[in-house]
Amino acid sequence: MANRTLYTGARLVDGRGGPAVVDAALLVEGERIAQVGPAASIRLPEGRVEQVDLGGQTLIPGLIDCHVHFTYSLHPSLAAIDREDLELTTLKAARNAETLLQAGYTSVREVGCRGNLAAAVRDAIRLGLVSGPRVVAAGQIITTTAGLLDLYPAWLSNRAGMGRVADGPEEIVKAVREQIKLGVDHVKLEASGAAVGAFARSWEPTMSYQELVAAREAAARYGRPVAIHAEAAQAIEDGLRAGVHTIEHGTYVTDEALRMWRDAATILVPTLCISHSFIERGRETGAPQSVIDEFKLTQPTWIESFGRAYAAGVKIATGSDIGNRYPHGWNAKEIELFVRYGMSPSDAIVAATRNAAEVLRLSDQIGTLEPGKYADFLVVDGDPLADVTVLQRRDRLTKIVKGGLDVKKVM
């Protein structure tokens, strides 16, 4: 018989929006939620049930980050990531995964790594070799010649680098198929430049509509969704027209894009942390001044685009792009920024739970506290609906439960 634990005396924030339920309870059987709701509604099963009184603390779904890179560890540049020994990068990636779990993130989507490292970390976690969140893994980021991840001169290549260069629909399709063969869960493409890129700026598209359609169709044949790095206005509009699953960053959202979004299932992952981290910590972590300056230039537009998308009803999920200048474990800073720039605390929590689970295509398993779903939840000493910054305090996360097991380590 599966172990059964009843958590009582809780303030319940179930990830579906709306006010908290006071004096709530949650019954776990094995790795799944059996019952949840007002304490008076819970019917205890026969047999042994361990009971844990939470004393008014908050129960909230395990947090989900839709935009992480295990291979990022505060490197001064993208090229520095690729130059690091792959063996060392692998060990850092495993450590970063554990750090994410200890920060309350029970599930993440990895959106681009060196080689096939993310899938390896995913599998190691499933096998119990290392500790970490549930992982939805991408492989190398498919980029174009002179695109964001085209880091080498023509006479040099790195098969285990962050980027896989492909040009034109046929090469794009081949690159997608290669990644399917390697066991990825989704495919990431770079459709515009970025402040950290060597060739194209963030407002410049780097991939054509035809290339995006080819990628989306090739991935769909194998049941895989496509995420695109899209800061430029044209890249965002092309991605929406092509039917990609998620737009990452979305710096230059136009009125036309918002009009298209009304009929699109595409989800926006704004990654507000990235510009803030470079502006606040770029100099001390070795970022070039030109990169910091571009983030200073684009940040007001980025924030405005986020606000306009939210006001227009675009579905938004949290993704931090952590590991650039904020270290792994600071992921809940993204939730704080959502609230700072106009999102309600309740909607910000939904963005980090229910909406994020939809991005991972795991809505039937995680993201909300409902019977039948995995028992992935946090016990928080505080009320995140009143102050979302409490989610950044590891000492206030008194329990981190993944699959019914408390995985929090003593600090």
C-alpha positions as CSV (number, residue, x, y, z in Angstrom):
1,M,0.0,0.0,0.0
2,A,1.3,3.5,-0.9
3,N,2.3,5.8,1.9
4,R,-0.4,8.3,2.8
5,T,0.1,11.7,4.3
6,L,-2.5,14.3,5.2
7,Y,-1.4,17.9,5.4
8,T,-3.8,20.0,7.4
9,G,-4.0,23.6,8.7
10,A,-3.0,25.0,5.4
11,R,-3.7,28.2,3.4
12,L,-4.3,26.7,-0.1
13,V,-3.2,28.5,-3.3
14,D,-4.0,25.8,-5.9
15,G,-2.5,27.4,-9.0
16,R,-5.9,28.0,-10.7
17,G,-6.3,31.7,-9.7
18,G,-8.7,33.2,-7.2
19,P,-8.4,33.7,-3.5
20,A,-6.7,31.3,-1.1
21,V,-8.7,28.6,0.7
22,V,-8.2,28.9,4.5
23,D,-8.1,25.9,6.7
24,A,-7.5,23.6,3.8
25,A,-6.0,20.1,3.7
26,L,-4.3,17.9,1.1
27,L,-4.1,14.1,1.1
28,V,-1.1,12.5,-0.7
29,E,-1.2,8.8,-1.6
30,G,2.2,7.6,-3.0
31,E,3.3,10.2,-5.5
32,R,-0.1,11.6,-6.3
33,I,-2.7,13.9,-4.8
34,A,-5.7,12.0,-3.6
35,Q,-7.8,14.8,-2.2
36,V,-7.5,18.5,-1.7
37,G,-9.7,21.3,-0.6
38,P,-11.4,22.7,2.6
39,A,-10.5,20.5,5.5
40,A,-14.1,19.6,6.1
41,S,-14.4,18.1,2.6
42,I,-11.6,15.6,3.1
43,R,-12.6,12.0,3.8
44,L,-9.9,10.0,5.5
45,P,-9.4,6.5,4.0
46,E,-9.1,3.5,6.2
47,G,-5.7,2.4,7.5
48,R,-2.6,4.4,8.5
49,V,-2.4,8.0,7.5
50,E,0.4,10.2,8.7
51,Q,-0.8,13.7,9.6
52,V,1.2,16.9,9.3
53,D,-0.2,20.1,10.7
54,L,1.1,23.1,8.7
55,G,0.0,25.7,11.3
56,G,-1.4,28.1,8.7
57,Q,1.4,28.0,6.2
58,T,0.7,28.2,2.5
59,L,0.4,25.2,0.2
60,I,1.2,26.1,-3.4
61,P,2.0,24.0,-6.5
62,G,5.7,23.3,-7.2
63,L,7.0,26.2,-9.3
64,I,7.8,25.7,-12.9
65,D,10.5,27.6,-15.0
66,C,9.9,27.5,-18.7
67,H,13.3,29.0,-19.8
68,V,16.4,27.5,-18.2
69,H,19.8,26.6,-19.5
70,F,21.6,24.1,-17.4
71,T,24.9,24.9,-19.1
72,Y,24.8,28.6,-18.0
73,S,27.0,29.3,-15.0
74,L,27.7,33.0,-15.0
75,H,30.1,32.7,-18.0
76,P,31.3,36.1,-19.4
77,S,30.0,35.2,-22.9
78,L,28.4,32.6,-25.0
79,A,31.7,31.7,-26.5
80,A,33.1,31.1,-23.0
81,I,30.4,28.4,-22.4
82,D,31.5,26.5,-25.5
83,R,35.2,26.7,-24.6
84,E,34.7,25.1,-21.2
85,D,35.6,21.4,-20.9
86,L,32.4,19.5,-21.6
87,E,33.0,17.2,-18.7
88,L,33.1,20.2,-16.3
89,T,30.0,21.7,-17.9
90,T,28.2,18.4,-17.4
91,L,29.0,18.4,-13.7
92,K,27.9,22.0,-13.3
93,A,24.7,21.2,-15.2
94,A,23.8,18.5,-12.7
95,R,24.6,20.9,-9.8
96,N,22.5,23.6,-11.3
97,A,19.5,21.2,-11.7
98,E,19.7,20.4,-8.0
99,T,19.9,24.1,-7.1
100,L,16.7,24.7,-9.1
101,L,14.9,22.0,-7.1
102,Q,16.1,23.4,-3.8
103,A,14.7,26.8,-4.9
104,G,11.2,25.3,-5.1
105,Y,11.2,24.5,-8.9
106,T,9.9,21.0,-9.2
107,S,9.7,21.1,-13.0
108,V,11.6,23.1,-15.7
109,R,11.9,23.4,-19.4
110,E,15.5,23.4,-20.6
111,V,15.6,25.5,-23.8
112,G,19.1,25.0,-25.2
113,C,22.3,23.4,-24.1
114,R,25.7,22.1,-25.2
115,G,25.5,18.9,-27.1
116,N,22.7,16.8,-25.7
117,L,23.4,17.6,-22.1
118,A,19.9,18.6,-21.0
119,A,18.5,15.2,-22.0
120,A,21.3,13.5,-20.1
121,V,20.5,15.5,-17.0
122,R,16.8,14.7,-17.4
123,D,17.6,11.0,-17.7
124,A,20.0,11.0,-14.7
125,I,17.3,12.6,-12.6
126,R,14.7,10.0,-13.7
127,L,17.2,7.2,-12.8
128,G,17.9,8.7,-9.4
129,L,21.6,9.3,-10.1
130,V,21.2,13.0,-9.3
131,S,18.6,15.2,-7.6
132,G,16.6,17.7,-9.7
133,P,13.3,18.8,-11.0
134,R,11.2,17.1,-13.7
135,V,12.9,18.2,-17.0
136,V,11.5,18.9,-20.4
137,A,14.7,19.0,-22.5
138,A,15.8,20.7,-25.7
139,G,19.0,20.0,-27.5
140,Q,21.3,22.5,-29.2
141,I,19.6,25.7,-30.3
142,I,19.1,25.6,-34.1
143,T,20.6,28.9,-35.4
144,T,21.4,30.4,-38.8
145,T,24.7,31.4,-40.3
146,A,25.6,34.7,-38.6
147,G,22.8,34.0,-36.1
148,L,23.0,34.2,-32.3
149,L,24.7,30.9,-31.7
150,D,27.0,30.9,-34.8
151,L,30.1,31.4,-32.7
152,Y,32.9,30.1,-34.8
153,P,34.8,31.1,-38.0
154,A,34.1,29.1,-41.1
155,W,37.1,26.8,-40.7
156,L,36.2,25.8,-37.1
157,S,33.3,24.0,-35.6
158,N,32.2,22.5,-32.2
159,R,29.9,19.5,-32.4
160,A,29.1,19.9,-28.7
161,G,28.5,23.6,-28.7
162,M,25.3,25.5,-27.8
163,G,24.3,26.1,-31.4
164,R,23.6,23.9,-34.4
165,V,23.9,26.0,-37.6
166,A,21.3,25.4,-40.3
167,D,20.1,27.5,-43.3
168,G,17.0,27.1,-45.4
169,P,14.0,24.8,-44.8
170,E,15.8,21.6,-45.9
171,E,18.8,22.1,-43.5
172,I,16.4,23.1,-40.7
173,V,14.3,19.9,-41.2
174,K,17.5,17.8,-41.0
175,A,18.6,19.6,-37.8
176,V,15.2,19.0,-36.2
177,R,15.3,15.3,-37.1
178,E,18.8,15.0,-35.6
179,Q,17.5,16.3,-32.3
180,I,14.5,14.0,-32.4
181,K,16.9,11.1,-32.8
182,L,18.8,12.3,-29.7
183,G,15.7,12.2,-27.6
184,V,14.7,15.8,-27.1
185,D,11.3,16.7,-25.7
186,H,11.0,19.9,-27.7
187,V,13.0,21.9,-30.3
188,K,14.4,25.4,-29.8
189,L,15.3,27.8,-32.6
190,E,16.8,31.2,-32.7
191,A,14.7,33.6,-34.9
192,S,16.2,36.9,-34.0
193,G,19.4,38.5,-32.8
194,A,20.1,39.4,-29.2
195,A,22.2,41.8,-27.1
196,V,24.7,38.9,-26.5
197,G,25.0,38.0,-30.1
198,A,28.0,38.9,-32.3
199,F,26.1,39.6,-35.6
200,A,22.4,40.5,-35.3
201,R,20.9,42.9,-32.7
202,S,17.8,42.1,-30.8
203,W,15.6,44.0,-33.2
204,E,16.8,42.1,-36.3
205,P,15.2,38.8,-37.4
206,T,17.6,36.0,-38.4
207,M,15.3,33.2,-39.5
208,S,12.7,33.3,-42.3
209,Y,9.0,32.5,-42.0
210,Q,9.6,29.5,-44.3
211,E,12.3,28.2,-42.0
212,L,10.1,28.5,-39.0
213,V,7.3,26.6,-40.8
214,A,9.7,23.9,-41.8
215,A,10.9,23.4,-38.3
216,R,7.4,23.4,-36.8
217,E,6.1,20.9,-39.3
218,A,9.1,18.6,-38.9
219,A,8.9,18.7,-35.1
220,A,5.1,18.1,-35.2
221,R,5.5,14.9,-37.2
222,Y,7.2,13.5,-34.1
223,G,4.8,15.2,-31.6
224,R,7.4,17.8,-30.5
225,P,6.6,21.5,-30.0
226,V,8.8,24.3,-31.1
227,A,10.0,27.3,-29.0
228,I,11.7,30.3,-30.7
229,H,14.0,33.0,-29.4
230,A,12.1,36.0,-30.9
231,E,12.9,39.5,-29.8
232,A,12.5,41.3,-33.1
233,A,9.0,42.3,-34.2
234,Q,9.2,40.4,-37.5
235,A,10.4,37.3,-35.7
236,I,7.5,37.4,-33.2
237,E,4.9,37.9,-36.0
238,D,6.5,35.1,-38.2
239,G,6.5,32.8,-35.2
240,L,2.8,33.4,-34.5
241,R,2.0,32.9,-38.2
242,A,4.0,29.7,-38.3
243,G,2.2,28.3,-35.2
244,V,5.1,27.8,-32.8
245,H,4.3,26.7,-29.3
246,T,6.1,29.5,-27.4
247,I,7.7,32.9,-28.1
248,E,10.7,33.4,-25.9
249,H,11.5,37.0,-24.8
250,G,9.0,38.9,-27.0
251,T,10.9,42.2,-26.7
252,Y,9.2,44.0,-29.6
253,V,5.5,43.1,-29.5
254,T,3.6,45.0,-32.1
255,D,-0.1,45.8,-32.4
256,E,-0.2,43.3,-35.3
257,A,1.3,40.6,-33.1
258,L,-1.4,41.3,-30.4
259,R,-4.1,41.0,-33.1
260,M,-2.6,37.7,-34.3
261,W,-2.4,36.4,-30.7
262,R,-6.2,36.6,-30.3
263,D,-6.5,33.5,-32.5
264,A,-3.2,31.8,-31.7
265,A,-2.4,29.1,-29.1
266,T,1.2,30.4,-28.8
267,I,2.3,31.2,-25.2
268,L,4.6,34.1,-24.3
269,V,7.6,33.5,-22.0
270,P,8.9,37.1,-21.4
271,T,12.1,36.4,-19.5
272,L,12.2,39.7,-17.7
273,C,15.1,38.6,-15.5
274,I,17.6,38.7,-18.4
275,S,17.7,42.4,-19.0
276,H,17.6,43.2,-15.3
277,S,20.4,40.8,-14.5
278,F,22.7,42.3,-17.1
279,I,22.0,45.8,-16.1
280,E,22.4,45.1,-12.4
281,R,25.2,42.6,-12.4
282,G,26.7,42.7,-15.9
283,R,29.8,44.7,-15.1
284,E,30.8,42.7,-12.0
285,T,30.4,39.4,-13.9
286,G,32.5,40.4,-16.9
287,A,29.8,41.2,-19.5
288,P,31.0,43.5,-22.3
289,Q,29.8,47.1,-21.9
290,S,28.2,47.0,-25.4
291,V,25.9,44.1,-24.2
292,I,24.9,46.0,-21.1
293,D,24.2,49.1,-23.1
294,E,21.9,47.2,-25.5
295,F,19.9,45.8,-22.6
296,K,19.6,49.3,-21.2
297,L,18.3,50.4,-24.6
298,T,15.8,47.6,-25.0
299,Q,14.5,47.1,-21.4
300,P,11.8,49.8,-21.5
301,T,10.4,48.4,-24.7
302,W,10.6,44.8,-23.2
303,I,8.7,45.9,-20.1
304,E,6.1,47.8,-22.2
305,S,5.6,44.7,-24.5
306,F,5.0,42.5,-21.4
307,G,2.4,44.9,-20.1
308,R,0.6,45.3,-23.4
309,A,0.5,41.5,-23.9
310,Y,-0.9,41.0,-20.4
311,A,-3.5,43.6,-20.9
312,A,-4.5,42.1,-24.2
313,G,-5.1,38.7,-22.6
314,V,-2.1,36.9,-24.1
315,K,-1.3,33.7,-22.1
316,I,2.0,34.2,-20.3
317,A,4.2,31.8,-18.5
318,T,7.3,32.4,-16.3
319,G,10.8,31.6,-17.7
320,S,13.8,33.3,-16.0
321,D,16.8,32.6,-18.4
322,I,18.7,32.3,-15.1
323,G,22.4,31.5,-15.0
324,N,23.3,34.5,-17.2
325,R,23.9,37.1,-14.5
326,Y,21.5,36.0,-11.8
327,P,22.7,32.7,-10.5
328,H,20.6,29.5,-10.6
329,G,18.2,29.5,-7.7
330,W,17.1,33.1,-8.2
331,N,14.4,32.0,-10.6
332,A,11.5,33.3,-8.5
333,K,12.8,36.8,-9.2
334,E,10.8,36.5,-12.5
335,I,7.6,36.2,-10.5
336,E,8.5,39.4,-8.6
337,L,9.1,41.3,-11.9
338,F,5.8,40.1,-13.3
339,V,4.1,41.7,-10.3
340,R,6.3,44.8,-10.4
341,Y,5.2,45.5,-13.9
342,G,1.5,45.2,-13.5
343,M,0.5,41.5,-13.2
344,S,-1.6,40.6,-10.1
345,P,0.1,38.2,-7.6
346,S,-2.6,35.6,-8.3
347,D,-2.0,35.8,-12.1
348,A,1.8,35.7,-11.6
349,I,1.5,32.5,-9.6
350,V,-0.8,31.0,-12.3
351,A,1.9,32.0,-14.8
352,A,4.5,30.0,-12.7
353,T,2.3,27.0,-12.3
354,R,-0.8,26.3,-14.4
355,N,0.3,28.2,-17.5
356,A,3.9,26.9,-17.2
357,A,2.6,23.4,-17.0
358,E,0.8,24.0,-20.3
359,V,4.1,25.1,-21.9
360,L,5.7,21.9,-20.7
361,R,2.6,20.0,-22.1
362,L,2.1,18.4,-18.7
363,S,-1.1,20.1,-17.6
364,D,-2.7,16.8,-16.8
365,Q,0.2,15.9,-14.4
366,I,1.5,19.1,-12.8
367,G,0.8,22.8,-12.4
368,T,-2.2,22.8,-10.1
369,L,-3.1,21.1,-6.9
370,E,-5.9,18.7,-8.0
371,P,-6.6,15.0,-7.4
372,G,-4.8,12.7,-9.6
373,K,-1.9,15.0,-10.3
374,Y,1.7,14.5,-9.0
375,A,2.1,15.6,-5.5
376,D,4.5,18.4,-6.4
377,F,4.0,21.3,-4.0
378,L,5.7,23.8,-1.6
379,V,4.9,24.7,1.9
380,V,5.6,28.4,2.3
381,D,6.0,30.2,5.6
382,G,4.1,33.3,4.4
383,D,1.5,34.4,2.0
384,P,2.7,34.7,-1.6
385,L,-0.6,36.4,-2.6
386,A,0.4,39.2,-0.3
387,D,4.1,39.2,-1.0
388,V,5.5,37.1,-3.9
389,T,9.1,37.8,-2.9
390,V,8.6,35.2,-0.1
391,L,9.1,32.6,-2.8
392,Q,12.7,33.7,-3.2
393,R,13.4,33.0,0.5
394,R,14.6,29.4,0.8
395,D,14.4,29.6,4.5
396,R,10.6,30.3,4.0
397,L,10.1,27.2,1.8
398,T,9.7,24.8,4.7
399,K,8.9,21.8,2.5
400,I,9.6,21.1,-1.1
401,V,7.6,18.0,-2.2
402,K,8.2,16.3,-5.5
403,G,6.2,13.2,-6.2
404,G,5.0,12.9,-2.6
405,L,8.5,13.1,-1.1
406,D,9.9,16.0,0.8
407,V,13.2,16.7,-1.0
408,K,14.2,19.9,0.8
409,K,17.8,19.7,2.1
410,V,18.7,21.2,5.4
411,M,20.5,24.5,4.8
